[in-house]
Amino acid sequence: MAYSDKVIDHYENPRNVGSFAKDEEGVATGMVGAPACGDVMKLQIKVGPNGVIEDAKFKTYGCGSAIASSSLVTEWVKGKTLAEAATIRNTQIAEELALPPVKIHCSILAEDAIKAAVADYRKKYGEDDAAKRAAD
Amino acid sequence: MNPEFTRNHFELFGLPVAFALELEALERAYLDLQSRVHPDRFASAGESERRVAMQWATRANEAYRTLRNPLDRARYLLGLKGFDTGEESNTSMPADFLMQQMEWREAVEAGRAGDDPAALEAVRGELAAARREMQALLARALGGDRNYEAGCSLVRKLRFLDRLEEEIDDALEAASEGRP
């Protein structure tokens, strides 16, 4: 299958690969997996006191499209609030990377990963987390 | 006689609709049905009879293949109970399970990069143990417990293990062929 240039770029030069230190403040993790293809995706966000995502990292085991989708999402979420990050849709990812129909599930995995990370953050730090931490 | 497409795979072979299954009983029922509907027996029959026999044979093959494989059988049984295993759509799996998947994949990648068949075999051994454990849980969920949600979750996990095993096989093959 022919990958688009953008997929190849993210695949060959993935952005933000890795993990944050376990005890780093403001970090939340979203982990998802796709049973049918066996892909595993871990996406972490680091949220600043102002409620804005300062940094993001990912680790993905899967095909080029899955790696590119998660790499792209880590770029997109930086500078976004949690609420904004949660609105990222797989269709935007698929469009940006020009994913063929058979690879749409990779973009769904990336959307689910960022949603899971946001949910983990809210679970850890509370719903209005940022305001609370800013007040501390 | 028309292939009774309204009967499910279990009923087709006169087996109880259950996950627990004696493979020998399945085998016997399959061979018995196959011998009665084999297209060779209808070589001199009319075209419509031959077509019906062909449909029966195809139906019997499909049912046999599905029931013989535990994962396929579980998925099929859950479908009969009205449950979708969500293997194509459900991406939320327990974090500890996914962490384990990551660790295994890292080990497979390292084993492949280091051309280390022993390391790959070690992962395969761990995988086999995990699979046995999950299959036992699956038998309990679909048997006495009738916990079909848990059954769907276990099918998704087992599907994951199948994919990982394929990767290990591929890495081992690559190692034996001396390709990266």
Interface residues (C-beta under 8 A of the other chain):
Chain A: T29 M31 V32 G33 A34 P35 A36 C37 G38 V40 K42 K59 Y61 H105 I108 L109 D112 A113 A116
Chain B: G86 E87 E88 S89 N90 T91 S92 M93 A95 F97 L98 M99 Q101 M102 R105 E109 V155 R156 K157 R159 F160 D162 R163 L164 E166 E167
